[in-house]
Amino acid sequence: LIDLYSIVRLDERTLWQAIDNIDVKYEDWTARKEYEGTKPLLSVYIETNAPVSTEVLQNKIHDELQKNCPLYAEAIQEMQTNPISVRIIAPGSFNKYYEKKRAEGADLAHLKPPHINASDAVIDLLLGR
């Protein structure tokens, strides 16, 4: 779960539905809570299959969460902010992650990074650091 504002707890299914509903083709995604100063953000790292701006993705995910998650909509109304931060990652990033994990001997069930609360190490691998 990702906790925003101590009111909203977003699970993988809720985020997955929001991302699927935005009609943007993508390879895969991961999300976690991060901070910009003291402001909590829902950071979404996504590998898209077609060009799209981060601003468009941020707004579409935000709109979908408002429509389909009443607690999110309530918190946003109180906070009057869009806490979604999107980072589009390079094409092939998830495949490189899978290959690295396979080369390390990871079990087939553990080849994919978690969709929720990925560690710094996972994010670094996806970003090619």
Residue, then its C-alpha position, 0 to 999 in steps of 0.5 A: l500500500i502507498d499511504l498519501y496524506s494519512i487518508v488515502r491508501l492506494d493498492e496495486r489494483t487501484l493504481w493498475q486500473a487507473i493506469d490501464n484506463i488512461d489509454v496509453k500503451y505501456e510496457d510496465w510500471t512501478a510506483r512509490k511514495e516519494y517527497e518533494g521537500t515535505k510534500p508527499l508525491l505518488s511517483v510513477y515510473i512507467e515505460t511507455n510504448a508511444p511518445v506521451s508527455t509526463e504532464v499528460l500522464q500525470n493529469k490522466i492518472h490523477d483524473e482516473l484516481q479521482k473518479n475511481c477512488p473516493l478517498y483520493a478525491e476527498a484528500i485532493q479536494e482538501m489538499q488542493t494539489n495533484p500529488i502524481s509525479v510521472r517519470i517516463i523511463a527509457p525503452g527496454s528498461f524493464n527488459k534489462y531489469y528482467e535479464k539482469k535478474r535472470a542472470e542473477g538466478a532469480d526465480l521466475a516469480h521474482l523477475k518483475p519489479p514490484h508495482i508498489n513501493a519499489s526499493d531504491a535499488v530497483i528504481d536505480l536498475l530501471l533508470g540504468r544507474 
